[in-house]
Amino acid sequence: MKELIRKKDELRLHFLIFEKYTEEELVLTKSKLLTSLGHRVSVFISEKIDNIIHEDLLKLKINPFVLKVDLFETIKIIDNFIIKNPVDLIFFTRFSPVSFHEFRIYKEFVDRHQVCTLIDSFDRWFKKMPPIKFNGWKIVKRSSVLDWFFCKSMMRSFSCYYVSDPHVNSKNPLKLLIEEKTNKFVFDFPFKYMVNKYNPLISSNETIHFIVPGAIDNIRRDYFMLLKIFASKEFIDKKWKLILLGRPIGNYGNKVVQYCKEINKKNNNDKIVWMDGYISKTLFDEYMQSSDYILGPILTNKYKYGKDSGVIYDIFFYNKIGVINDKYFYNQNLPERDVIVKYQNPKELRIILSSMIDKSFSYNNMGENLNKINTIFNKKNYLNSLRLNLNRILFQKT
């Protein structure tokens, strides 16, 4: 479907959100924003995601449809639902077929309906050659090649797109690239938005708790760089605790956990805490709220062209001081740079962490920039932008 079908009169719209895998935060945030504007939202999600956000959806008066069948049967269920309950726009929180059979099912569905999907990676959608991954002697990881092929093949099939960007209507290079390549509208949807004003407190706790949210894999963060700092002689006798708040994935995740065990055993303590599996939303919230600092040892080459990291939202959502690799920011003028502690290299990060534990780090420049953050990352700002964008693309008005 090349263009969105537009309505003559502004009225209550019906949106459908479909998520098969793990993007529960995007499902919940889109549901909150769209229902806050008075629109109807229907949600089709996996059982795993339902277990995480079911109660939150019920608070929005959304009774989710839990998917327990394969993709072919799932699409049939959604099609039958749409026949009885016409939908204005469908959101995929991730387009990720795992086979040619699934790709064909998705393609036929997208051709029948108005579908908007997240574009979360430059490599998957725009790289000229497939992002072949070398894995020891297993020369090619076939799924990465197929994933690239499926995304490239579907690029012009969707009715519109969205990116997860903390800056409404910003000049996010990934967003600009999508508009240039597809000539279609691109929404901004945050992973999370701030409920309260951002005004983090400087920790006075005797033992400083650092936390790294997110799955432990080699795609997003450099865990070994961080662990080597905490394992050094300079840090062992200091009062700190490091929590890796995410399930370990694959060989890399297992190696990280093993290294954590070695550090704890060598020093006869449990200063490093990790999770063995998937974490409930309740437990995740408890750990985040009890932490002192949120760390983002981000691998910058994995966040190309304005791809967003969820750790940015966690810093503002949980009202914490964040520490992030400065090379992550695609624009040096982004306002969050002024309130986030930045490091250029491991040596500088070591100095920052040590001074935070010793309570000697200076936060003098943070206060004057808080108002910018509270203006940009709040719910009202996103609602105003979303309302204008929906009017622009779904109604015959400008």
C-alpha positions in Angstrom: 0.0 0.0 0.0 1.8 3.1 -1.2 0.0 5.8 0.7 -2.1 6.0 3.8 -5.9 6.2 3.3 -6.9 9.6 4.8 -10.1 10.5 6.5 -12.2 13.6 5.9 -13.2 14.3 9.5 -11.2 14.0 12.7 -12.6 11.2 14.9 -11.7 8.4 17.2 -9.2 6.2 15.5 -8.5 2.5 16.0 -4.9 1.3 16.2 -3.7 -2.3 16.4 -0.3 -3.1 17.9 1.4 -6.4 17.1 4.5 -7.7 18.9 5.7 -11.3 18.6 9.0 -11.0 20.4 10.3 -8.8 23.3 9.6 -5.1 22.7 7.2 -4.8 25.7 8.2 -1.2 26.5 7.3 0.0 23.0 4.0 -1.8 23.2 3.2 -0.2 26.5 4.4 3.3 25.6 2.4 3.4 22.3 -0.6 2.2 24.1 -0.4 4.9 26.8 0.1 7.7 24.3 -2.6 6.7 21.8 -5.2 6.0 24.5 -4.3 9.4 26.2 -5.4 11.0 22.9 -8.7 9.2 23.2 -8.1 6.6 20.5 -9.0 2.9 20.7 -6.0 0.5 20.9 -6.1 -3.3 20.4 -3.0 -5.2 21.3 -1.8 -8.7 20.0 1.2 -9.9 22.0 3.1 -13.1 22.9 2.4 -14.8 26.2 5.8 -13.7 27.5 5.1 -10.1 26.9 1.6 -10.4 28.3 3.1 -11.7 31.6 5.2 -8.6 31.9 2.7 -5.8 31.0 -0.7 -7.4 31.4 -1.7 -5.4 34.5 -0.4 -2.1 32.9 -2.6 -2.7 29.8 -5.6 -3.5 31.9 -5.2 -0.1 33.6 -5.5 1.4 30.2 -8.7 -0.6 29.7 -6.9 -2.7 27.1 -7.6 -6.5 27.3 -4.7 -7.9 25.2 -5.0 -10.8 22.8 -2.4 -13.4 23.8 -0.8 -15.2 20.8 -0.3 -19.0 21.3 -0.1 -20.2 17.7 2.3 -19.9 14.8 2.5 -16.9 12.6 0.2 -18.1 9.9 -2.6 -18.8 12.4 -1.8 -15.5 14.2 -2.3 -13.5 11.0 -5.6 -15.3 10.3 -6.8 -14.3 13.8 -5.8 -10.7 13.3 -7.4 -10.6 9.8 -10.7 -11.9 11.2 -10.5 -9.4 14.0 -10.0 -6.5 11.5 -13.0 -7.7 9.5 -15.2 -7.2 12.5 -13.3 -4.2 14.0 -11.9 -2.0 11.2 -8.5 -0.7 12.0 -7.0 2.6 10.9 -3.3 1.8 11.3 -1.3 -1.3 12.5 2.0 -0.9 14.4 4.6 -3.7 14.2 7.0 -3.1 17.1 9.5 -5.2 15.1 9.5 -6.7 11.6 11.6 -9.9 11.9 10.6 -13.0 9.9 12.8 -16.0 10.5 12.2 -17.8 7.2 10.9 -17.3 3.6 7.6 -18.8 4.7 7.2 -16.2 7.4 8.4 -13.4 5.0 5.6 -14.4 2.5 3.0 -14.3 5.3 4.2 -10.8 6.5 4.4 -9.5 2.9 0.8 -10.5 2.1 -0.5 -9.0 5.3 1.3 -5.7 4.8 0.0 -5.5 1.3 -3.6 -5.9 2.6 -3.4 -3.4 5.4 -1.9 -0.1 6.5 1.1 -1.0 8.5 3.7 1.1 10.3 6.9 -0.6 11.5 9.9 0.3 13.7 13.2 0.7 11.9 15.7 -0.1 14.6 18.9 -0.7 12.7 20.8 0.8 9.8 22.5 -2.5 9.0 19.2 -4.5 8.7 17.5 -2.0 6.4 20.0 0.2 4.6 23.4 -1.5 4.3 24.3 -2.2 0.7 25.7 -5.7 1.5 24.4 -8.1 4.1 25.9 -7.7 7.6 27.8 -11.0 7.6 28.8 -12.0 11.1 31.9 -14.2 11.6 31.6 -16.6 14.5 34.8 -18.5 14.9 34.9 -21.2 12.2 31.2 -20.9 11.6 31.9 -18.6 8.7 28.5 -17.0 8.1 25.6 -16.5 10.5 22.9 -17.2 8.0 20.1 -15.5 9.9 21.8 -12.1 9.7 21.9 -12.4 5.9 18.3 -13.4 5.7 17.2 -10.7 8.0 18.9 -8.1 5.9 17.3 -9.6 2.7 13.8 -9.6 4.2 14.1 -6.0 5.4 15.5 -4.7 2.1 12.7 -6.5 0.2 10.0 -5.0 2.4 11.4 -1.4 2.5 8.8 0.1 0.3 5.8 -2.1 1.3 5.0 -0.4 4.6 2.6 2.5 4.7 4.9 4.5 7.2 7.6 4.0 9.7 8.7 5.0 13.1 11.9 5.4 15.1 12.5 5.4 18.8 13.9 8.9 19.4 14.0 11.0 22.5 13.7 14.2 20.5 10.3 14.8 18.9 10.7 16.1 15.4 14.5 16.1 15.7 16.9 15.8 12.8 17.7 12.2 13.8 20.0 11.0 10.9 18.2 7.5 10.9 14.8 9.2 10.5 16.1 11.5 7.8 17.6 8.5 5.9 14.2 6.6 6.1 12.4 9.6 4.7 14.9 10.0 1.9 14.9 6.3 0.9 11.1 5.7 1.2 9.5 9.1 0.8 7.1 8.1 3.6 6.2 9.5 7.0 8.3 8.6 10.0 6.9 8.9 13.6 8.9 9.4 16.8 8.0 7.0 19.6 10.0 6.9 22.8 10.7 3.7 24.6 9.5 5.4 27.8 8.6 9.0 28.7 9.1 10.8 32.0 6.2 10.8 34.5 7.9 13.1 37.0 10.4 15.9 36.6 14.0 15.0 36.1 16.0 16.1 39.2 18.3 13.3 40.3 19.7 13.3 43.8 23.4 12.9 44.5 23.9 9.7 46.4 24.9 9.8 50.1 24.8 6.0 50.5 27.9 4.4 52.1 27.9 1.7 49.4 27.4 3.0 45.9 25.2 0.9 43.6 25.9 1.0 39.9 23.5 -0.6 37.4 23.7 -1.6 33.8 20.2 -2.3 32.4 19.6 -4.5 29.4 20.4 -8.0 28.1 24.1 -9.1 28.4 25.2 -9.5 24.8 28.0 -8.3 22.6 25.7 -6.1 20.4 25.1 -3.1 22.6 27.6 -2.7 25.5 31.2 -3.4 26.3 30.8 -5.4 29.6 34.4 -6.6 29.7 35.8 -3.1 29.6 33.6 -2.1 32.5 34.3 -5.3 34.5 38.1 -4.9 34.2 37.8 -1.5 35.8 35.8 -2.8 38.8 38.2 -5.8 39.0 41.3 -3.6 39.3 43.2 -3.3 42.6 42.1 0.4 42.9 38.4 -0.6 43.2 38.4 -3.9 45.2 38.6 -2.2 48.6 36.1 0.6 47.7 32.5 0.4 48.8 30.4 -0.4 45.6 28.1 -2.9 44.1 27.6 -3.5 40.3 24.3 -5.0 39.1 24.0 -6.3 35.6 20.3 -6.1 35.1 19.6 -8.3 32.1 19.6 -11.9 31.1 22.9 -13.3 29.6 22.6 -14.1 25.9 24.7 -16.7 24.1 28.4 -17.5 24.5 29.2 -13.8 25.2 26.6 -13.6 28.0 27.9 -16.8 29.6 31.5 -15.5 29.4 30.5 -12.3 31.1 28.8 -14.2 33.9 31.8 -16.5 34.3 34.1 -13.5 34.6 31.8 -12.0 37.3 32.0 -15.2 39.2 35.8 -15.2 39.0 36.0 -11.6 40.3 33.7 -12.3 43.2 35.5 -15.5 44.1 38.9 -13.9 43.9 37.9 -11.2 46.3 35.6 -13.2 48.6 32.6 -11.0 48.1 29.5 -10.6 46.0 30.1 -7.1 44.7 28.9 -8.0 41.3 25.3 -9.2 40.9 23.8 -10.7 37.7 20.6 -12.3 36.6 20.2 -15.9 35.4 17.2 -15.4 33.2 14.5 -13.1 32.0 13.6 -10.4 34.6 10.1 -9.4 35.6 9.1 -5.8 35.2 8.5 -5.6 39.0 12.0 -6.8 39.8 13.5 -4.6 37.1 11.8 -1.5 38.6 12.9 -2.4 42.1 16.6 -2.7 41.1 16.5 0.5 39.0 14.8 2.6 41.7 17.3 1.4 44.4 20.4 2.1 42.3 22.6 5.2 42.5 24.0 5.5 39.0 23.0 4.0 35.6 25.9 3.0 33.4 25.8 2.8 29.6 29.1 1.4 28.3 27.7 1.6 24.9 29.4 0.2 21.8 29.0 3.2 19.5 29.4 1.3 16.2 26.2 -0.5 17.1 24.2 2.7 17.3 24.7 4.2 13.8 22.8 7.0 12.2 20.8 8.0 15.2 19.7 4.6 16.5 18.5 5.0 20.0 19.5 3.3 23.2 17.0 2.4 25.9 19.5 3.4 28.6 18.8 7.1 27.8 15.1 6.7 28.7 16.0 4.7 31.8 18.1 7.5 33.1 15.3 10.0 32.9 12.4 7.6 33.7 14.0 6.5 36.9 15.4 9.9 37.8 19.0 8.8 38.1 22.4 10.2 37.1 23.7 8.4 34.0 27.2 7.7 32.7 27.5 7.1 29.0 30.2 6.8 26.3 30.2 10.3 24.7 30.8 8.9 21.2 27.2 7.5 21.4 25.7 10.9 20.7 25.2 11.5 17.0 24.9 15.3 17.6 27.1 17.2 20.1 24.2 19.7 20.7 21.7 17.1 22.0 20.3 18.5 25.3 20.8 15.2 27.3 24.5 15.5 26.8 24.4 18.4 29.3 23.0 16.4 32.1 24.6 13.0 31.5 28.1 12.2 32.7 30.2 11.4 29.7 33.5 9.6 29.2 35.8 9.4 26.1 37.8 6.3 27.0 38.2 3.6 29.7 40.8 5.7 31.5 38.4 8.6 31.9 35.6 6.2 32.9 37.8 4.7 35.6 38.4 8.2 37.1 34.7 9.1 37.0 33.6 5.9 38.7 36.2 6.2 41.4 35.3 9.7 42.2 31.6 8.8 42.4 32.4 6.0 44.9 34.5 8.5 46.9 31.8 11.1 46.6 34.2 13.7 45.1 32.7 14.0 41.6 31.4 17.5 40.7 27.9 18.0 39.3 28.0 21.7 39.1 27.0 22.0 35.5 24.0 19.7 35.7 21.3 21.9 37.4 21.1 24.7 34.9 20.2 22.2 32.1 17.4 20.3 33.8 14.7 22.4 32.4 15.6 21.4 28.9 15.2 17.8 29.7 11.9 18.3 31.6 10.6 20.1 28.5 11.6 17.5 25.9 11.1 14.1 27.6 7.7 14.6 29.2 4.4 13.0 28.2 2.8 16.3 27.2 5.4 17.0 24.6 5.0 13.6 23.0 1.2 13.8 23.0 1.3 17.2 21.3 3.6 16.0 18.6 1.7 12.7 18.1 -1.6 14.6 17.8 -0.2 16.9 15.1 1.4 14.0 13.2 -1.8 12.0 13.2 -3.8 14.9 11.9 -1.1 15.4 9.2 -1.1 11.9 7.8 -4.5 10.4 8.7 -6.8 13.4 8.2 -7.2 15.8 5.3 -5.7 18.7 7.2 -2.3 20.2 7.7 
